Amino acid sequence: MKYAILEGEKITNTIELDPHTAFAFPDAVVIPENIFAGIDDSYRDGRFYRYNEETQQEEEILPYDPMAAYAQELQNYQTELAQLTVDTDYRLLMLETMSMA
């Protein structure tokens, strides 16, 4: 199993341990299989957190959900398609206006 070595609330290292020998590392906490926490992340109250540079805030590391990633990607494509459609409609309208003149 994967464990996080903590100094206070900060993860300073990650290691693979047999659960039967984990007692030798009192500052180690199990990192669940679907949580991708690593060095410089934080752990408190049974949850892992990561500092997000873009938002300048600490965010909880949630289990990876591939369907959520696909849904976000689909939403991005739909937004791009909508913008292209509006642009194309505007160009067609401009061509019709020019041909009438």
TORKOL-4160 file (C-alpha; in steps of 0.2 Angstrom, whole numbers, padded with zeros to 4 digits, m for minus):
101
<pt num="1" X="0000" Y="0000" Z="0000"/>
<pt num="2" X="0005" Y="0018" Z="m0003"/>
<pt num="3" X="0009" Y="0029" Z="0013"/>
<pt num="4" X="0012" Y="0047" Z="0015"/>
<pt num="5" X="0026" Y="0052" Z="0027"/>
<pt num="6" X="0020" Y="0068" Z="0037"/>
<pt num="7" X="0029" Y="0082" Z="0046"/>
<pt num="8" X="0015" Y="0090" Z="0054"/>
<pt num="9" X="0002" Y="0092" Z="0041"/>
<pt num="10" X="0014" Y="0092" Z="0026"/>
<pt num="11" X="0018" Y="0077" Z="0016"/>
<pt num="12" X="0037" Y="0075" Z="0014"/>
<pt num="13" X="0038" Y="0058" Z="0006"/>
<pt num="14" X="0028" Y="0044" Z="m0001"/>
<pt num="15" X="0032" Y="0026" Z="0002"/>
<pt num="16" X="0026" Y="0008" Z="m0002"/>
<pt num="17" X="0023" Y="m0002" Z="0014"/>
<pt num="18" X="0017" Y="m0019" Z="0019"/>
<pt num="19" X="0002" Y="m0015" Z="0031"/>
<pt num="20" X="0010" Y="m0027" Z="0043"/>
<pt num="21" X="0026" Y="m0016" Z="0045"/>
<pt num="22" X="0017" Y="0001" Z="0044"/>
<pt num="23" X="0019" Y="0002" Z="0063"/>
<pt num="24" X="0037" Y="0006" Z="0061"/>
<pt num="25" X="0032" Y="0023" Z="0053"/>
<pt num="26" X="0021" Y="0032" Z="0066"/>
<pt num="27" X="0020" Y="0047" Z="0055"/>
<pt num="28" X="0014" Y="0037" Z="0040"/>
<pt num="29" X="m0004" Y="0038" Z="0033"/>
<pt num="30" X="m0012" Y="0027" Z="0020"/>
<pt num="31" X="m0015" Y="0036" Z="0004"/>
<pt num="32" X="m0031" Y="0027" Z="m0004"/>
<pt num="33" X="m0029" Y="0020" Z="m0021"/>
<pt num="34" X="m0039" Y="0033" Z="m0030"/>
<pt num="35" X="m0032" Y="0048" Z="m0022"/>
<pt num="36" X="m0016" Y="0055" Z="m0030"/>
<pt num="37" X="m0008" Y="0064" Z="m0016"/>
<pt num="38" X="0011" Y="0067" Z="m0016"/>
<pt num="39" X="0025" Y="0077" Z="m0009"/>
<pt num="40" X="0020" Y="0095" Z="m0003"/>
<pt num="41" X="0002" Y="0091" Z="m0002"/>
<pt num="42" X="m0006" Y="0092" Z="0015"/>
<pt num="43" X="m0016" Y="0080" Z="0026"/>
<pt num="44" X="m0028" Y="0085" Z="0040"/>
<pt num="45" X="m0044" Y="0078" Z="0048"/>
<pt num="46" X="m0043" Y="0062" Z="0037"/>
<pt num="47" X="m0042" Y="0072" Z="0020"/>
<pt num="48" X="m0028" Y="0076" Z="0008"/>
<pt num="49" X="m0026" Y="0094" Z="0001"/>
<pt num="50" X="m0016" Y="0102" Z="m0013"/>
<pt num="51" X="m0012" Y="0121" Z="m0015"/>
<pt num="52" X="m0019" Y="0127" Z="m0032"/>
<pt num="53" X="m0008" Y="0140" Z="m0040"/>
<pt num="54" X="m0022" Y="0147" Z="m0051"/>
<pt num="55" X="m0034" Y="0150" Z="m0038"/>
<pt num="56" X="m0021" Y="0153" Z="m0024"/>
<pt num="57" X="m0032" Y="0142" Z="m0012"/>
<pt num="58" X="m0030" Y="0125" Z="m0005"/>
<pt num="59" X="m0042" Y="0112" Z="m0012"/>
<pt num="60" X="m0046" Y="0094" Z="m0007"/>
<pt num="61" X="m0039" Y="0080" Z="m0017"/>
<pt num="62" X="m0054" Y="0070" Z="m0022"/>
<pt num="63" X="m0055" Y="0053" Z="m0030"/>
<pt num="64" X="m0051" Y="0053" Z="m0048"/>
<pt num="65" X="m0067" Y="0051" Z="m0058"/>
<pt num="66" X="m0064" Y="0048" Z="m0077"/>
<pt num="67" X="m0082" Y="0051" Z="m0081"/>
<pt num="68" X="m0081" Y="0069" Z="m0074"/>
<pt num="69" X="m0065" Y="0072" Z="m0084"/>
<pt num="70" X="m0074" Y="0066" Z="m0100"/>
<pt num="71" X="m0089" Y="0077" Z="m0096"/>
<pt num="72" X="m0078" Y="0092" Z="m0094"/>
<pt num="73" X="m0070" Y="0089" Z="m0110"/>
<pt num="74" X="m0087" Y="0087" Z="m0119"/>
<pt num="75" X="m0092" Y="0103" Z="m0111"/>
<pt num="76" X="m0077" Y="0112" Z="m0118"/>
<pt num="77" X="m0080" Y="0105" Z="m0135"/>
<pt num="78" X="m0098" Y="0111" Z="m0135"/>
<pt num="79" X="m0093" Y="0128" Z="m0130"/>
<pt num="80" X="m0080" Y="0129" Z="m0144"/>
<pt num="81" X="m0093" Y="0123" Z="m0156"/>
<pt num="82" X="m0106" Y="0135" Z="m0151"/>
<pt num="83" X="m0093" Y="0149" Z="m0153"/>
<pt num="84" X="m0089" Y="0143" Z="m0171"/>
<pt num="85" X="m0107" Y="0142" Z="m0175"/>
<pt num="86" X="m0110" Y="0160" Z="m0170"/>
<pt num="87" X="m0095" Y="0166" Z="m0180"/>
<pt num="88" X="m0101" Y="0156" Z="m0195"/>
<pt num="89" X="m0118" Y="0163" Z="m0194"/>
<pt num="90" X="m0112" Y="0181" Z="m0192"/>
<pt num="91" X="m0101" Y="0178" Z="m0208"/>
<pt num="92" X="m0115" Y="0171" Z="m0218"/>
<pt num="93" X="m0126" Y="0186" Z="m0213"/>
<pt num="94" X="m0112" Y="0198" Z="m0218"/>
<pt num="95" X="m0110" Y="0190" Z="m0235"/>
<pt num="96" X="m0129" Y="0191" Z="m0238"/>
<pt num="97" X="m0129" Y="0209" Z="m0233"/>
<pt num="98" X="m0115" Y="0213" Z="m0245"/>
<pt num="99" X="m0123" Y="0203" Z="m0259"/>
<pt num="100" X="m0139" Y="0213" Z="m0257"/>
<pt num="101" X="m0130" Y="0230" Z="m0259"/>
